[in-house]
Amino acid sequence: MDLGLSGKRFVVSGGTRGIGRAVVEGLLAEGASVAFCARTPAAVEQAQAELSANGAAVAGAVVDVGDAAAVEAWVTQAAGMFSGLDGVVANVSALAIPETHENWRTTFEVDLMGTVGMVDAAMPYLLESDAGSIVTVSSVSGREVDFAAGPYGTMKAAIIHYTQGLAFKYAGQGVRANSVSPGNTYFPGGVWTSIEENDPQLFAAALALNPTGRMATPQEVANAVVFLSSPAASFITGTNLLVDGALTRGVQF
């Protein structure tokens, strides 16, 4: 299937590792141009070198998505570089799970307002596109009460609500908005490898909840994000797509 992404232009947050990195790779493989960001300069530099090695149109930047002004400047710069934008993938999470006042504030600023900031900055360009798309990365923790209930789960639920509101608001103007809710996703350097090393009991309990007997790979989640970002999904908007291997038990109507 031709997804129709050749020549499309995207901004992706958290693009140096895990799901975000796999999304960047997936979009580039389909012929899109991608500007990505992350907080760590060395990680951005390394990812930029690796992703551009074959001549792909990719540009990395060091951005803290909790800084609204920095997000706006980055998105504006990317739009100038690509002469517009066709899609946003808001992927970053602070992964602040313990219920402390600081974590509530951090998760609000990074997970929720970082997403809002990206969308707000990109919207003028998306409205000019013939295939404007927004995909936000939420979590199964946004629709179920689990060990991450609290700041993380609450803000992930808010992201789903926000995204579906965008879908309704902009459907008549040609901009689609969808969320993807991954289940447990395992990759080197990720949260689950850290839990596996530092809290093997929690890791074993979480793994046992997966009917497939394993966790997702970043590529499996990214495949859903790339499809929803593409013109091939032109009549899909306002959906929350679970990519969880039947981890969640609730029926989604």
C-alpha positions in Angstrom: 0.0 0.0 0.0 1.2 3.5 -0.9 0.6 5.6 2.2 1.0 8.8 0.2 3.6 10.2 2.5 6.3 11.0 -0.1 7.1 14.7 0.1 5.0 15.3 3.3 6.6 17.3 6.1 6.5 16.4 9.8 7.6 17.5 13.2 8.1 14.7 15.8 8.9 15.2 19.4 11.1 12.7 21.3 12.6 11.4 18.1 15.9 10.0 19.3 14.8 6.7 20.8 12.0 4.3 21.4 8.6 5.0 19.8 9.6 8.5 18.6 12.7 7.3 16.9 10.8 4.5 15.2 8.2 7.0 14.0 10.9 9.2 12.5 12.4 6.2 10.7 9.0 5.1 9.5 8.1 8.5 8.1 11.5 8.8 6.4 11.2 5.4 4.9 7.9 6.5 3.2 9.6 9.5 1.7 8.6 12.2 4.2 10.8 15.0 5.5 11.0 15.1 9.3 12.2 17.5 11.9 12.6 15.9 15.3 13.5 17.1 18.8 14.7 15.7 22.1 16.3 17.2 25.2 19.8 15.7 25.2 22.3 17.3 22.8 24.4 14.2 22.3 21.4 12.0 21.6 20.1 14.5 19.0 23.5 14.7 17.4 23.9 11.0 17.2 20.4 10.4 15.8 20.8 13.1 13.2 24.0 11.5 12.0 22.4 8.0 11.8 19.1 9.1 10.3 20.7 11.3 7.6 23.4 8.9 6.6 21.5 7.8 3.5 20.5 11.3 2.5 17.1 11.5 4.2 15.6 14.9 4.7 15.8 15.0 8.5 16.7 17.7 11.0 17.3 17.3 14.7 17.0 20.0 17.4 17.5 20.2 21.1 14.2 21.3 22.6 12.6 20.9 26.0 8.9 20.5 25.1 8.0 21.8 28.6 9.2 25.2 27.3 6.4 26.7 25.3 8.5 29.4 23.7 11.2 26.8 22.6 8.5 24.5 21.1 7.0 27.4 19.1 10.4 28.5 17.8 11.3 24.9 16.8 8.1 24.2 15.0 8.3 27.6 13.2 11.9 26.9 12.2 10.9 23.5 10.9 8.1 24.9 8.8 10.4 27.5 7.4 13.0 24.8 6.5 10.4 22.6 4.8 8.2 25.4 3.4 5.3 24.2 5.4 4.1 21.3 7.5 1.7 18.4 6.9 1.8 16.6 10.2 2.6 16.6 13.9 3.5 13.6 16.0 3.5 14.6 19.7 5.3 11.8 21.5 7.2 13.1 24.5 6.3 12.1 28.0 8.0 13.0 31.3 7.2 9.5 32.6 6.6 11.1 36.0 4.6 8.3 37.7 4.9 8.8 41.6 2.2 11.1 42.9 4.2 14.1 44.0 3.3 17.7 43.5 6.4 18.1 41.4 5.4 15.2 39.1 1.9 16.5 38.7 3.3 19.9 37.5 6.0 18.3 35.3 3.6 15.9 33.6 1.1 18.7 33.0 3.8 20.9 31.4 5.6 18.2 29.4 2.9 15.6 28.5 -0.1 17.8 28.1 1.1 21.3 27.4 4.0 20.1 25.3 1.4 18.5 23.1 -0.8 21.6 23.0 2.2 23.8 22.3 3.2 21.7 19.3 -0.3 21.6 17.8 -0.8 25.4 18.4 2.5 26.2 16.7 1.9 23.9 13.7 -1.8 24.6 13.2 -1.5 27.5 10.8 0.7 25.3 8.5 -1.6 22.2 8.9 -4.6 24.3 7.8 -2.7 25.2 4.6 -1.8 21.5 3.9 -3.9 19.3 1.7 -3.3 16.4 4.2 -3.0 18.0 7.7 -2.6 15.4 10.4 -2.1 15.3 14.2 -1.2 12.1 16.0 -0.7 12.2 19.8 0.9 9.3 21.7 -1.1 8.5 24.8 -1.1 5.2 26.7 -3.2 2.4 27.9 -2.8 4.0 31.3 -5.0 6.8 29.9 -8.0 4.5 29.8 -7.3 2.1 32.6 -6.4 2.4 36.2 -3.1 0.7 36.6 0.2 1.2 38.4 0.7 4.5 36.5 -2.6 6.1 37.7 -1.9 9.6 39.0 0.0 12.2 37.0 1.0 10.0 34.1 -2.4 8.3 33.6 -4.4 11.4 34.1 -2.5 13.5 31.6 -2.5 10.6 29.1 -6.3 10.5 29.4 -6.4 14.3 29.0 -4.4 14.0 25.7 -7.0 11.6 24.3 -9.8 14.0 25.2 -7.9 16.9 23.8 -7.1 15.1 20.5 -10.7 14.0 19.9 -11.8 17.6 20.5 -9.3 18.7 17.8 -10.7 16.1 15.4 -14.2 17.5 15.8 -13.1 21.2 15.6 -11.0 20.8 12.5 -12.7 18.1 10.5 -14.4 20.6 8.2 -11.0 22.3 7.6 -9.2 19.2 6.4 -7.0 18.5 9.5 -7.3 15.1 11.1 -6.4 14.3 14.7 -6.0 10.8 16.3 -4.3 9.3 19.3 -2.3 6.1 19.6 -2.3 4.3 23.0 0.6 1.9 23.3 0.7 -0.9 25.8 4.0 -1.9 27.5 6.7 -1.1 25.0 10.2 -2.6 25.5 13.4 -1.2 24.1 17.0 -0.7 25.2 17.2 2.3 27.5 13.5 2.5 27.9 11.4 2.6 31.1 10.7 -1.2 31.0 14.4 -2.1 30.7 15.0 0.1 33.8 12.1 -1.6 35.7 13.4 -5.0 34.6 16.8 -4.2 36.2 15.7 -2.3 39.2 12.3 -3.7 40.1 12.1 -7.3 38.7 9.0 -8.1 40.7 7.0 -5.2 39.0 8.4 -6.2 35.6 7.4 -9.8 36.0 3.9 -8.7 37.1 3.5 -6.4 34.2 4.8 -8.9 31.7 2.3 -11.5 33.0 -0.6 -9.2 32.1 0.4 -9.3 28.4 -1.7 -12.2 26.8 0.9 -12.4 24.0 3.6 -13.2 26.5 5.7 -10.2 25.5 5.7 -6.4 25.2 5.4 -4.3 22.1 8.4 -3.1 20.1 8.7 0.6 19.2 8.3 -0.3 15.5 4.9 -2.0 16.1 3.6 1.2 17.7 5.2 3.4 15.1 3.5 1.5 12.3 0.2 2.7 13.7 1.4 6.2 14.1 2.7 6.4 10.5 -0.5 5.0 9.0 -2.7 7.4 10.9 -0.4 10.2 9.9 -0.8 9.3 6.2 -3.3 10.3 3.5 -4.1 6.5 3.4 -6.0 7.2 6.6 -7.9 10.2 5.2 -11.3 9.4 6.7 -10.0 8.4 10.1 -10.1 11.2 12.7 -11.1 11.3 16.3 -10.0 7.8 17.0 -7.9 6.4 19.9 -6.0 3.4 18.5 -4.9 0.8 21.0 -1.6 -0.9 20.2 -1.4 -3.2 23.2 -1.6 -6.9 22.2 -4.9 -7.3 24.0 -3.4 -6.0 27.3 -6.4 -3.9 28.2 -9.6 -5.6 29.2 -12.1 -2.8 28.8 -14.3 -2.9 25.7 -13.7 0.2 23.5 -16.8 1.2 21.6 
